[in-house]
Amino acid sequence: MKKIVFMAFLGMGLLANAQAYKGKEDVKLQIGATIQNGGTGIVLTNDYGIGENMSFGFSASYMLSADNGIQFNAATNSIDTVKPKFQDRADIKARFNANLGNVIGFEDNMDLYPGLNLGTRNFGAHLGFRYFFTDGFGVYTEMNIPIAEYDSNPGVFGKYNNQFVFQVGASFNL
């Protein structure tokens, strides 16, 4: 029964006339989950079309489930458990995408978008894929990697926003 329901939804998605990227002035909003070493969280991104195959946007993420860190306390000569603070868990980025779905020859409801991002923690790159079931709703997946980290001495939680991050979630046309 699960296979039949899955195939029915897949068929509806393939028959829908939706566009994953429409070009200039196209606006996307994505809400998803982040999965990375040391925790999981939420992410909110938006993209605004500035050309036929270019978009610009912003991303904000927050780690909900973050592992505690350990550090050496010189005053007591012991190892202490340290909880991450808000600034350790949060990150904000500006992003630029090259929307290549129509260049590669994908159907209108699919888009592949590599891009660069500049955030509060690093300069990085991402690769994402969107699939729209209807004109307003779809799903996406994205992978992010840091290229250059800003802090040469990041401390206990410095790697939280400076590592490979996988995202999956919902995408909306606005």
C-alpha positions, -999 to 999 in steps of 0.1 A, spaced: 0 0 0 29 24 8 43 18 -26 10 26 -43 6 59 -24 43 68 -31 38 61 -69 6 81 -69 23 112 -54 52 108 -77 29 106 -107 11 138 -96 44 155 -92 56 146 -127 23 157 -143 22 191 -125 32 221 -145 55 237 -119 87 257 -124 116 254 -100 133 286 -112 115 312 -134 143 337 -138 145 374 -130 123 385 -100 116 349 -90 114 345 -52 120 313 -33 116 305 4 131 273 18 126 259 53 146 228 63 166 207 86 204 208 89 224 176 96 260 179 106 287 165 129 279 176 164 242 184 160 211 191 140 191 223 135 169 244 113 176 266 83 157 293 65 168 305 31 154 329 5 166 335 -31 156 363 -54 161 360 -92 184 387 -105 188 372 -140 178 343 -162 202 319 -144 213 339 -113 198 345 -79 209 362 -47 196 356 -12 202 350 25 204 321 48 199 318 86 206 286 105 204 276 142 215 243 158 188 230 180 205 198 191 242 206 197 267 184 215 284 198 246 321 205 244 349 198 267 377 221 277 406 222 301 401 245 331 436 256 341 424 272 374 410 239 388 433 216 367 403 197 354 383 190 323 349 208 322 318 202 301 308 234 283 273 240 267 272 260 234 258 295 236 235 312 211 264 327 191 280 292 189 248 278 174 237 306 150 249 316 115 238 341 89 249 341 53 245 360 20 244 337 -9 247 337 -47 234 309 -69 238 299 -105 205 282 -114 214 256 -140 182 235 -144 173 249 -178 209 250 -190 214 213 -182 180 205 -198 160 195 -167 122 197 -167 108 230 -156 99 217 -121 136 208 -113 166 230 -107 202 224 -98 220 254 -82 256 256 -72 266 287 -54 288 306 -30 280 320 4 296 346 27 286 342 63 295 353 98 317 322 102 332 315 68 333 318 30 318 287 15 301 269 -13 269 250 -17 252 227 -42 214 223 -41 186 206 -60 149 217 -60 119 196 -72 85 213 -73 53 192 -71 30 222 -78 36 258 -88 40 268 -52 54 238 -33 84 216 -36 113 199 -18 150 207 -18 183 193 -7 215 212 -3 251 205 7 274 232 22 311 232 26 335 259 40 362 272 18 379 297 42 373 300 79 376 334 96 388 324 130 422 308 132 416 298 168 380 288 168 377 274 203 355 245 215 326 251 192 343 266 162 337 236 139 299 238 144 294 262 115 327 253 97 321 218 83 301 199 58 264 204 63 235 186 47 201 202 44 167 188 34 133 206 35 104 223 18 107 250 -9 80 276 -17 75 300 -46 64 334 -34 
